[in-house]
Amino acid sequence: MAIKFQYNKTSLQQLEKQLKVRQRTLPIIKNKESALRMEVKRCKTEASEYEERLEKGIQAYEAMFALWNEFDASLLKVGEVHLSTKKIAGVRVPQLDNIEFEVKPYSLFTTPKWFADGIQLLKELASTAIEREFMVAKLNLLEHARKKTTQKVNLFEKVQIPGYQDALRKIKRFMEDEENLSKSSQKIMKSHQEKRKEAEA
């Protein structure tokens, strides 16, 4: 990224301001990146835990597979999923508060005894599946934010800050050279004037 500048004091002051802003902002962005990195790691661990719980739940479901043919699937359905949003290192992510299930009334005398356990098992399976989906969505949002933040850190660290420092160096050298030339030309002019005065005298 080429930084546009002019060889004058105004440009020098503007570049110094821009450089200071980036140097002050860099540690903040680095902290945000490390916080996001830790949160992404935690989310990955939680997502894999939900995955394992779901697998175990499905295995328990399959162990009772022969009985499920008798089960009335319309007895249970997911009602409402309550959400909120939470900020993690400046990133808004969905938060799963709770899941409500609707259980249709059924006769405890005419239905098999295991229906109550079956309903509980299905609730747990559905809850785990929904929680896992939320964790994956949260993970994707955080991963995206972490990548963007890492790009910004790299842009500041490897491109912009060195670019501004280089531009400032060039302007300062140019201005020093200009000043030296000005002093030299003044000396030459002075010596010419002195020679003229001597020649006239």
C-alpha positions in Angstrom: 0.0 0.0 0.0 1.6 3.2 -1.2 1.1 6.1 1.2 0.4 9.4 -0.6 2.3 12.4 0.7 3.8 15.7 -0.2 7.2 17.0 0.8 6.1 19.7 3.2 5.5 20.3 6.9 1.7 19.9 6.7 2.0 16.5 5.1 4.6 15.6 7.7 2.3 16.6 10.6 -0.6 14.6 9.1 1.5 11.5 8.6 2.8 11.8 12.2 -0.8 12.0 13.4 -1.9 8.9 11.3 1.2 7.0 12.6 0.4 7.8 16.3 -3.2 6.7 15.8 -2.1 3.3 14.4 0.6 2.8 17.0 -2.0 3.5 19.8 -4.6 1.3 18.2 -2.4 -1.7 17.5 -2.2 -3.1 21.1 -6.0 -2.8 21.4 -6.5 -4.8 18.2 -3.9 -7.4 19.3 -5.8 -7.8 22.6 -9.1 -8.2 20.8 -7.5 -10.8 18.5 -6.1 -12.9 21.4 -9.5 -12.7 23.2 -11.3 -13.9 20.1 -8.7 -16.6 19.6 -9.3 -17.9 23.1 -13.1 -17.7 22.7 -12.9 -19.6 19.3 -10.9 -22.3 21.0 -13.4 -22.6 23.9 -16.3 -22.7 21.4 -14.6 -25.5 19.4 -14.2 -27.5 22.6 -17.9 -27.0 23.6 -19.1 -27.8 20.0 -17.2 -31.1 20.1 -18.7 -31.9 23.6 -22.2 -31.3 22.2 -21.4 -33.5 19.2 -20.3 -36.3 21.6 -23.5 -35.9 23.7 -25.6 -36.0 20.6 -23.9 -39.2 19.4 -24.5 -40.8 22.8 -28.1 -39.7 22.8 -28.6 -41.1 19.3 -27.1 -44.4 20.4 -29.5 -44.5 23.4 -32.4 -43.8 20.9 -31.2 -46.6 18.6 -31.0 -49.0 21.5 -34.8 -48.6 22.0 -35.4 -48.6 18.2 -37.9 -51.4 18.2 -40.1 -49.6 20.8 -40.1 -46.3 18.8 -42.5 -47.7 16.3 -45.2 -47.6 19.0 -44.3 -44.0 20.0 -46.6 -41.2 18.9 -44.2 -38.5 17.4 -46.9 -35.8 17.6 -46.7 -35.9 21.4 -43.6 -33.7 21.5 -42.6 -30.6 19.5 -40.2 -27.7 20.0 -42.2 -24.7 21.1 -40.1 -21.6 21.5 -36.3 -21.1 21.4 -35.4 -18.0 23.5 -32.4 -16.1 22.3 -30.5 -13.0 23.4 -27.3 -11.4 22.1 -24.0 -11.1 23.9 -20.9 -9.2 23.0 -17.6 -11.1 23.1 -14.6 -8.9 22.4 -16.9 -6.4 20.6 -18.6 -9.1 18.4 -22.3 -9.6 18.8 -23.1 -13.3 19.0 -26.4 -15.1 19.6 -26.9 -16.6 23.0 -29.3 -19.5 23.6 -31.3 -18.8 26.8 -33.7 -21.7 26.9 -35.8 -24.0 24.8 -39.5 -24.6 25.5 -41.1 -27.9 24.5 -44.8 -28.5 23.9 -46.0 -31.9 25.2 -49.5 -33.0 24.2 -51.4 -34.6 27.0 -51.6 -38.4 26.9 -53.1 -41.0 29.0 -50.8 -42.7 31.4 -53.1 -45.7 31.6 -53.4 -46.5 27.9 -49.9 -45.7 26.7 -46.8 -47.8 27.5 -44.9 -46.8 30.7 -41.7 -46.0 28.7 -43.4 -43.0 26.9 -42.4 -40.6 29.7 -38.8 -41.8 29.4 -39.1 -41.5 25.6 -40.3 -38.0 25.8 -37.5 -37.0 28.2 -34.9 -38.7 25.8 -36.3 -36.8 22.8 -36.2 -33.5 24.7 -32.6 -34.1 25.6 -31.7 -35.1 22.0 -33.5 -32.0 20.6 -31.9 -29.7 23.2 -28.4 -31.0 22.5 -28.9 -30.7 18.7 -30.2 -27.1 19.0 -27.4 -26.2 21.5 -24.8 -27.6 19.1 -26.3 -25.7 16.1 -26.0 -22.5 18.2 -22.5 -23.2 19.2 -21.5 -23.8 15.6 -23.2 -20.5 14.5 -21.4 -18.7 17.4 -18.1 -20.3 16.4 -18.5 -19.2 12.7 -19.2 -15.6 13.8 -16.3 -15.5 16.1 -13.9 -17.2 13.6 -14.9 -14.7 11.0 -14.3 -11.8 13.4 -11.0 -13.3 14.5 -9.8 -13.5 10.8 -10.8 -9.9 10.1 -9.0 -8.8 13.3 -5.9 -10.7 12.4 -5.9 -9.1 8.9 -6.2 -5.7 10.6 -3.3 -6.5 12.9 -1.1 -7.6 10.0 -2.2 -4.5 7.9 -1.1 -2.2 10.7 2.0 -4.1 11.8 3.4 -5.1 8.4 2.1 -2.5 6.0 0.8 0.8 7.3 3.1 1.6 10.3 6.3 0.8 8.3 4.8 2.7 5.3 4.1 5.8 7.4 7.6 5.6 9.1 9.2 5.3 5.6 7.2 8.2 4.3 8.1 10.4 7.3 11.8 9.5 6.9 11.7 10.5 3.2 10.0 13.9 4.0 12.5 14.6 6.8 15.4 13.8 4.6 14.0 16.0 1.8 13.4 18.9 4.2 16.9 18.5 5.7 18.4 18.5 2.2 16.4 21.5 1.3 17.5 23.3 4.4 21.2 22.4 3.7 20.9 23.6 0.1 19.3 26.9 1.3 22.2 27.4 3.8 24.8 26.6 1.2 23.2 29.0 -1.3 23.1 31.7 1.3 26.8 31.2 2.1 27.6 31.3 -1.6 25.5 34.5 -2.0 27.2 36.0 1.0 30.7 35.2 -0.3 29.8 36.7 -3.7 28.5 39.9 -2.1 31.7 40.1 0.0 33.9 39.6 -3.1 31.9 42.4 -4.9 32.3 44.7 -1.9 36.1 44.0 -1.9 36.3 44.6 -5.7 34.3 47.8 -5.4 36.5 49.0 -2.5 
